[in-house]
Amino acid sequence: MPNARLTYEEMMAGLLSKHDPDTAMSLAVGGDYEAMGETLRQLLESYGLRENHYLIDVGCGSGRLAYALSRSSYRETLRYLGIDIVPAMLQYAAAKCQQPSWRFEPAAELKIPEADGCADMLCFFSVFTHLMQEESFLYLREAARVLKQGGVIVASYLDINEPRHWKTFTGNVASAKTRQAKAMDIFLSPDFFAVWARQLGLTLLDEPERDCGQRVCLLQKR
Ligand SMILES: C[S@@+](CC[C@H](N)C(=O)[O-])C[C@H]1O[C@@H](n2cnc3c(N)ncnc32)[C@H](O)[C@@H]1O
């Protein structure tokens, strides 16, 4: 019998049926909407995000990061595109941010709807966690295409080597055993990013340990 997998859309609908919209939209992206949004914003700033930059947020969800950015001092000059597969999340994110020039658009076919070499930074926070490795690779290839030379890709992921991620893994083992329907979690490791970086002509930068709940990987376009 195959495992029962919930799509993100099904998970979102389930949360909305049980919680008020704000709670559901927070839980759907991992919770802690405001505090984690600030953490993610500061992380991107530490990698060089600043005014006049163009940021593409792949798997932007309900706008946890975007909302924190909409409260930043440089929100007026920041260019922002968030893409996601769940329309209700995109609508919620756009309404939260109130930045008319920012774009929140549906993601399709693992493509990033932008021209070559236009973005200063791309981020994938907890997105590769929910994709097959091949799909993550395709997204990274797209990210490398739309990135400017010298620009960076920031991705967070569950690392099978990390003791603090092991609890999530054993929880998933229990769900697999009982065939509990849940969204898919994929565990990666730094090796994947080393190989992918080589294949895509990106440089894997050393990343000091950061706490945003997942391990962070930093890739630069040469
Ligand atoms: C754990 S949430 C993280 C959301 C957001 N990055 C954050 O940290 O607040 C994962 C997000 O990835 C989105 N997602 C899943 N598959 C996707 C795909 N193929 N393309 C774009 N987004 C996807 C989900 O809809 C969900 O919003």
The ligand as an SDF file (V2000), in Angstrom:
LIG
                    3D

 27 29  0  0  0  0  0  0  0  0999 V2000
    7.2120   25.1250    4.6250 C   0  0  0  0  0  0  0  0  0  0  0  0
    6.4760   26.2100    3.5060 S   0  0  0  0  0  0  0  0  0  0  0  0
    7.6210   27.5640    3.5590 C   0  0  0  0  0  0  0  0  0  0  0  0
    7.0530   28.8560    3.0580 C   0  0  0  0  0  0  0  0  0  0  0  0
    7.9970   30.0540    3.1010 C   0  0  0  0  0  0  0  0  0  0  0  0
    9.1600   29.8510    2.2760 N   0  0  0  0  0  0  0  0  0  0  0  0
    8.3810   30.3600    4.5230 C   0  0  0  0  0  0  0  0  0  0  0  0
    9.4840   29.9810    4.9460 O   0  0  0  0  0  0  0  0  0  0  0  0
    7.5870   30.9720    5.2240 O   0  0  0  0  0  0  0  0  0  0  0  0
    6.8060   25.4950    1.9180 C   0  0  0  0  0  0  0  0  0  0  0  0
    6.1700   26.2490    0.7710 C   0  0  0  0  0  0  0  0  0  0  0  0
    6.6030   25.6920   -0.4770 O   0  0  0  0  0  0  0  0  0  0  0  0
    5.5120   25.7550   -1.3730 C   0  0  0  0  0  0  0  0  0  0  0  0
    5.7570   24.8470   -2.4870 N   0  0  0  0  0  0  0  0  0  0  0  0
    5.6410   23.4960   -2.5010 C   0  0  0  0  0  0  0  0  0  0  0  0
    5.9360   23.0330   -3.7360 N   0  0  0  0  0  0  0  0  0  0  0  0
    6.2520   24.1120   -4.4930 C   0  0  0  0  0  0  0  0  0  0  0  0
    6.6430   24.2940   -5.8530 C   0  0  0  0  0  0  0  0  0  0  0  0
    6.7640   23.2590   -6.7030 N   0  0  0  0  0  0  0  0  0  0  0  0
    6.8860   25.5460   -6.2850 N   0  0  0  0  0  0  0  0  0  0  0  0
    6.7600   26.6050   -5.4550 C   0  0  0  0  0  0  0  0  0  0  0  0
    6.3920   26.4950   -4.1720 N   0  0  0  0  0  0  0  0  0  0  0  0
    6.1410   25.2720   -3.6940 C   0  0  0  0  0  0  0  0  0  0  0  0
    4.3240   25.3990   -0.5070 C   0  0  0  0  0  0  0  0  0  0  0  0
    3.0960   25.7540   -1.0980 O   0  0  0  0  0  0  0  0  0  0  0  0
    4.6500   26.1940    0.7600 C   0  0  0  0  0  0  0  0  0  0  0  0
    4.1310   27.4810    0.7190 O   0  0  0  0  0  0  0  0  0  0  0  0
  1  2  1  0
  2  3  1  0
  2 10  1  0
  3  4  1  0
  4  5  1  0
  5  6  1  0
  5  7  1  0
  7  8  2  0
  7  9  1  0
 10 11  1  0
 11 12  1  0
 11 26  1  0
 12 13  1  0
 13 14  1  0
 13 24  1  0
 14 15  1  0
 14 23  1  0
 15 16  2  0
 16 17  1  0
 17 18  1  0
 17 23  2  0
 18 19  1  0
 18 20  2  0
 20 21  1  0
 21 22  2  0
 22 23  1  0
 24 25  1  0
 24 26  1  0
 26 27  1  0
M  CHG  2   2   1   9  -1
M  END
$$$$
